[in-house]
């Protein structure tokens, strides 16, 4: 992984689900295990080691994904497919290893909106939808 960067905002793991590819209710997800961090260089996910050692300010868990802002091709915010009204989904399309990939993160509306505010500082406006 690259330079850790300064953490500007983080949310999760509770109420947060991460999905490789477009988000779907019936797709495999990591629910309540991943703390999402937005740094000054990238979007990163860290797996929380254990419910019993959970510390909301800790960033010591292993990195499960890292997407540099420079690699992002699109960021899209959409309502959660369950339509409960409490959650939104952020979908990231990016290039890694010469391939186009998709990563989706579902979370409560407030943290997702705040994450989008941070992303707007680093990702060109024309790449952000929603």
NORWOBEL-V760105 format. One record per residue. N is the residue number from 1. RES is the residue in three letters. PHI is phi as a letter, one per 20 degrees, with the letter a starting at -180 (none if undefined). BURIAL is # if it has 16 or more other C-alpha atoms within 10 Angstrom, else .. D_FIRST is the distance of its C-alpha to the first C-alpha in whole Angstrom. Layout:
<<N;RES;PHI;BURIAL;D_FIRST> <N;RES;PHI;BURIAL;D_FIRST>>
This chain:
<<1;UNK;none;.;0> <2;UNK;e;.;4> <3;UNK;g;.;7> <4;UNK;f;.;8> <5;UNK;m;.;11> <6;UNK;e;.;14> <7;UNK;f;.;15> <8;UNK;e;.;18> <9;UNK;b;#;19> <10;UNK;b;#;18> <11;UNK;b;#;20> <12;UNK;n;#;21> <13;UNK;e;#;21> <14;UNK;f;.;24> <15;UNK;n;.;26> <16;UNK;c;#;22> <17;UNK;c;#;22> <18;UNK;d;#;19> <19;UNK;c;#;20> <20;UNK;f;#;18> <21;UNK;o;#;21> <22;UNK;f;#;24> <23;UNK;f;#;24> <24;UNK;b;.;28> <25;UNK;f;.;30> <26;UNK;d;.;30> <27;UNK;e;.;26> <28;UNK;f;.;24> <29;UNK;c;#;22> <30;UNK;e;.;20> <31;UNK;d;#;23> <32;UNK;m;#;23> <33;UNK;d;#;20> <34;UNK;d;#;17> <35;UNK;e;#;16> <36;UNK;e;#;15> <37;UNK;c;#;14> <38;UNK;d;#;15> <39;UNK;d;#;13> <40;UNK;e;#;15> <41;UNK;c;#;12> <42;UNK;a;#;11> <43;UNK;d;#;12> <44;UNK;c;#;10> <45;UNK;c;#;12> <46;UNK;c;#;12> <47;UNK;f;#;15> <48;UNK;f;#;17> <49;UNK;f;.;19> <50;UNK;a;.;22> <51;UNK;g;.;25> <52;UNK;f;.;27> <53;UNK;d;.;24> <54;UNK;f;.;23> <55;UNK;c;.;22> <56;UNK;f;.;22> <57;UNK;e;.;20> <58;UNK;f;.;18> <59;UNK;c;#;14> <60;UNK;e;.;14> <61;UNK;f;.;13> <62;UNK;f;.;11> <63;UNK;f;#;8> <64;UNK;d;.;10> <65;UNK;b;#;9> <66;UNK;b;#;7> <67;UNK;c;#;10> <68;UNK;f;#;10> <69;UNK;g;#;14> <70;UNK;f;.;15> <71;UNK;e;.;14> <72;UNK;f;#;16> <73;UNK;d;#;20> <74;UNK;a;#;22> <75;UNK;c;#;21> <76;UNK;c;.;24> <77;UNK;d;#;26> <78;UNK;b;.;29> <79;UNK;f;#;31> <80;UNK;f;#;30> <81;UNK;f;.;32> <82;UNK;f;.;34> <83;UNK;l;.;35> <84;UNK;e;.;36> <85;UNK;n;.;35> <86;UNK;e;.;33> <87;UNK;c;#;29> <88;UNK;c;#;28> <89;UNK;c;#;25> <90;UNK;d;#;22> <91;UNK;d;#;21> <92;UNK;d;#;18> <93;UNK;d;#;19> <94;UNK;b;#;16> <95;UNK;d;#;15> <96;UNK;b;.;12> <97;UNK;m;.;13> <98;UNK;m;.;17> <99;UNK;d;.;18> <100;UNK;e;.;18> <101;UNK;c;#;17> <102;UNK;c;#;18> <103;UNK;c;#;17> <104;UNK;c;#;20> <105;UNK;c;#;20> <106;UNK;d;#;23> <107;UNK;a;#;24> <108;UNK;f;#;27> <109;UNK;g;#;29> <110;UNK;g;.;28> <111;UNK;f;#;25> <112;UNK;f;#;24> <113;UNK;f;#;26> <114;UNK;f;.;25> <115;UNK;f;#;21> <116;UNK;f;#;23> <117;UNK;f;.;24> <118;UNK;f;#;21> <119;UNK;g;#;20> <120;UNK;f;.;23> <121;UNK;f;.;22> <122;UNK;c;.;19> <123;UNK;d;#;20> <124;UNK;g;.;23> <125;UNK;g;.;26> <126;UNK;f;.;27> <127;UNK;e;.;24> <128;UNK;d;#;25> <129;UNK;d;.;27> <130;UNK;n;.;29>>
